[in-house]
Amino acid sequence: MVDIDLTLLDRGRVHADMNFVVDGHAVATASNRDPDHEYAEFVVWSLVIDHPEATVLWDTGSHPEAGDGYWPAPLYEAFAHVDADEHRLEDDLAAAGYDLDEVDAVVASHLHLDHAGGLAAFEGTDVPVYVHREELPYAYYSATTDEGSIAYHAPDFERELNWEVVGGERRLLHEGVELLHLPGHTPGLLGGLIERDGGEDLLIAGDEAYVAANYEGQPMATGLLWSNRDWRESLRRVRDIERRTGATVLLGHDLERFEAVRESL
């Protein structure tokens, strides 16, 4: 193991109905035909992996103009990133002590618009952007046709980027930093296992589990799952890795878990 510093960046808050995040969170019944809905707050984050060989940025967050017409209106109505304009990538990096030009590589866990909105910062550079081979074509297919998922926005990734395509179930990025293919939420979702000398290991589940309830087995709404069957298999794999390694688990958008993990790093 090597000495790896990890810094979680708070990239703002998304507001959405909990039913999108935990399937069946509030459902009508014969005795309660009008249940209360929970309009909840979720975190958007990026992670700086400061490795002796490279400084790696995990995810780039939302485009800062998400709420000013950049995001399609139906998407913003469902998942409102209310403070995206206050969380420009270069500013959040600077607040953590990093310059944008210090980033040697980017991991795009997937290309949904709340994770890929900052890729524009790397357009025309030689900075490699790691993406799974199942993710990139599905993102283009979804963003340019009426099929697939509506959570992809072509302007985020239809750019001159130095794509580094990842295949298979695992990819060692650097010593102690392993990428994991976790299909389900999307076909090419990437998670990660970071094993550190002198610090807690970190298991990045990411959007395999938006919140703790998902990690405990309650799936996201059907519209947020590319494949329920694959999602369940990926969840089994992640939980097996947690049991084997004892690593701290970082979830996709759970604010309470985000704050606890950031405190522990």
C-alpha positions in Angstrom: 0.0 0.0 0.0 1.1 3.6 -0.6 0.4 6.9 1.1 -2.7 8.4 -0.6 -4.4 11.6 0.5 -8.1 11.8 -0.1 -10.1 15.1 -0.1 -13.9 15.1 -0.6 -15.3 18.2 -2.3 -18.8 19.4 -1.4 -20.3 20.3 -4.8 -23.7 21.4 -3.5 -27.2 20.2 -3.0 -29.9 18.5 -5.1 -33.5 18.6 -4.0 -35.8 15.8 -5.1 -38.7 13.6 -4.0 -37.5 10.7 -2.0 -39.6 8.3 -4.1 -37.0 8.8 -6.9 -34.3 7.6 -4.6 -36.0 4.9 -2.6 -38.6 2.9 -4.5 -41.9 3.0 -2.8 -40.9 5.4 -0.1 -44.4 6.9 0.0 -47.2 4.9 -1.5 -51.0 5.2 -1.4 -52.9 2.5 0.4 -56.6 1.8 0.9 -56.6 3.6 4.3 -54.2 6.4 3.2 -54.8 7.4 -0.4 -52.8 10.7 -0.1 -49.6 9.9 1.7 -47.1 12.7 2.5 -44.2 12.9 0.2 -40.7 13.7 1.5 -38.9 16.4 -0.6 -35.3 15.7 0.5 -31.8 17.2 0.2 -29.0 15.2 -1.4 -25.3 16.0 -1.8 -23.2 16.2 -4.9 -19.5 15.5 -4.4 -16.2 15.1 -6.1 -13.1 13.3 -4.7 -9.5 14.3 -5.1 -7.2 11.3 -4.9 -3.7 12.6 -4.3 -1.5 9.7 -5.2 2.3 9.7 -5.4 2.0 9.0 -9.2 -0.9 11.3 -10.1 -3.6 13.6 -8.8 -6.9 12.0 -9.8 -10.3 13.7 -9.8 -13.3 11.4 -9.3 -16.3 13.0 -11.0 -16.8 16.6 -12.0 -20.3 17.4 -10.6 -23.0 19.5 -12.3 -22.6 22.3 -14.8 -22.7 25.6 -12.9 -25.6 26.8 -15.1 -27.7 23.7 -14.4 -30.5 25.9 -13.0 -30.2 28.6 -15.6 -31.5 26.6 -18.6 -28.4 24.4 -19.2 -30.2 21.3 -17.8 -33.4 20.3 -19.6 -36.4 21.7 -17.7 -38.0 18.3 -16.9 -34.7 17.1 -15.4 -34.3 20.1 -13.2 -37.9 19.8 -12.1 -37.2 16.3 -10.9 -33.7 16.8 -9.5 -33.0 20.5 -8.8 -29.3 21.3 -8.2 -30.3 24.5 -6.4 -26.8 25.9 -5.8 -24.8 24.6 -8.8 -23.8 28.2 -9.7 -22.0 28.4 -6.3 -20.0 25.3 -7.0 -17.8 25.8 -10.0 -15.2 23.0 -10.3 -12.2 25.3 -10.2 -13.5 27.2 -7.2 -14.2 24.0 -5.2 -10.8 22.6 -6.1 -9.2 25.9 -5.0 -11.0 25.9 -1.7 -9.4 22.5 -1.1 -5.9 23.7 -2.1 -5.8 22.4 -5.6 -5.5 24.1 -9.0 -7.4 22.8 -12.0 -4.1 22.3 -13.9 -2.9 20.0 -11.1 -5.4 17.3 -12.1 -3.6 14.6 -13.9 -6.6 12.3 -14.6 -10.3 12.2 -14.2 -12.5 9.2 -13.4 -16.0 9.6 -14.8 -18.0 7.2 -12.6 -20.8 7.6 -15.2 -22.0 10.4 -17.5 -25.2 11.5 -15.9 -25.6 15.3 -15.8 -24.9 15.7 -12.1 -21.6 13.9 -12.5 -20.3 14.9 -15.9 -21.1 18.6 -15.9 -17.5 19.8 -15.2 -15.9 17.8 -18.0 -15.8 21.0 -20.1 -12.8 22.0 -17.9 -10.7 19.3 -19.6 -11.7 19.8 -23.2 -8.8 20.1 -25.5 -6.3 18.9 -22.9 -4.4 15.6 -22.7 -5.8 14.8 -19.3 -7.2 11.2 -19.6 -10.9 10.8 -18.7 -11.5 7.2 -17.6 -14.9 5.9 -18.5 -16.2 2.3 -18.8 -16.7 1.0 -22.4 -20.4 0.2 -21.6 -21.1 3.8 -20.5 -19.9 6.0 -23.3 -22.0 4.5 -26.1 -25.1 4.3 -23.9 -24.7 7.9 -22.9 -24.5 9.0 -26.6 -27.4 6.7 -27.5 -29.5 8.1 -24.6 -28.7 11.8 -25.3 -29.3 11.7 -29.0 -32.4 9.5 -29.3 -35.7 9.0 -27.5 -34.5 5.7 -26.1 -32.3 5.0 -23.1 -32.1 7.3 -20.1 -33.1 11.0 -19.9 -30.4 11.7 -17.3 -27.7 12.1 -20.0 -27.1 15.6 -21.5 -25.0 15.6 -24.6 -23.3 19.0 -24.1 -21.6 17.5 -21.0 -19.6 14.9 -23.0 -19.9 15.8 -26.7 -16.5 17.4 -26.4 -12.9 17.0 -27.4 -11.9 14.9 -24.4 -9.1 12.4 -24.0 -11.2 9.4 -23.3 -9.5 6.4 -21.7 -11.8 3.5 -22.1 -12.0 0.9 -19.2 -13.1 -2.6 -19.9 -13.9 -5.6 -17.7 -14.9 -5.8 -14.1 -11.7 -4.4 -12.5 -8.9 -2.0 -13.6 -5.9 -1.0 -11.5 -5.5 2.7 -12.1 -2.5 3.1 -9.7 -1.1 1.1 -6.8 -3.9 1.1 -4.2 -6.5 2.6 -6.6 -8.7 0.0 -8.3 -11.7 0.8 -10.5 -14.8 -1.5 -10.2 -17.5 -2.0 -12.8 -20.8 -1.8 -11.0 -23.6 -2.0 -13.6 -27.2 -1.4 -12.6 -27.8 2.3 -12.2 -26.2 2.7 -15.6 -24.5 0.1 -17.8 -21.0 1.4 -17.2 -21.1 2.7 -13.6 -17.6 2.7 -12.0 -17.0 2.4 -8.3 -13.6 2.1 -6.7 -11.5 0.6 -3.9 -8.7 2.8 -2.5 -6.3 1.0 -0.1 -4.1 3.4 1.8 -1.0 3.2 4.0 -1.7 5.0 7.2 -5.4 5.8 6.6 -8.7 4.2 6.3 -9.4 2.3 3.0 -12.3 3.8 1.0 -14.8 1.8 -1.0 -16.6 4.1 -3.5 -20.1 2.6 -4.1 -21.2 5.9 -5.7 -24.6 5.8 -7.4 -24.8 2.1 -6.9 -26.5 3.4 -3.7 -27.8 7.0 -3.7 -28.5 6.7 0.0 -28.1 4.3 2.9 -31.5 2.7 2.3 -30.3 1.6 -1.2 -27.2 0.1 0.2 -29.4 -1.9 2.6 -31.2 -3.3 -0.4 -34.1 -1.0 -1.3 -33.6 -0.1 -5.0 -34.0 3.3 -6.5 -37.1 4.1 -8.6 -37.3 2.1 -11.8 -36.5 5.2 -13.9 -33.1 5.4 -12.2 -32.1 1.8 -12.8 -30.8 0.6 -16.2 -31.1 -3.0 -14.9 -32.5 -4.0 -11.5 -31.0 -7.5 -11.9 -27.5 -6.1 -12.5 -28.0 -3.5 -9.7 -28.6 -6.3 -7.2 -25.6 -8.3 -8.3 -23.4 -5.1 -8.1 -24.7 -4.4 -4.6 -23.8 -8.0 -3.6 -20.3 -7.4 -4.9 -19.8 -4.1 -3.1 -21.1 -5.5 0.2 -18.8 -8.5 -0.1 -15.8 -6.2 -0.7 -16.8 -4.1 2.4 -16.9 -7.3 4.5 -13.6 -8.5 3.2 -11.7 -5.2 3.5 -13.5 -3.3 6.3 -13.3 -0.2 4.1 -15.4 2.9 4.7 -18.2 3.0 2.1 -18.9 6.2 0.2 -22.4 6.5 -1.2 -23.6 8.5 -4.2 -25.7 11.3 -2.7 -26.3 10.5 1.0 -25.6 13.8 2.8 -25.2 12.3 6.3 -22.8 9.5 5.0 -20.9 12.1 3.0 -20.3 14.3 6.1 -19.2 11.3 8.2 -16.8 10.0 5.5 -15.3 13.5 5.0 -14.7 13.8 8.7 -13.0 10.4 8.8 -10.5 11.0 5.9 
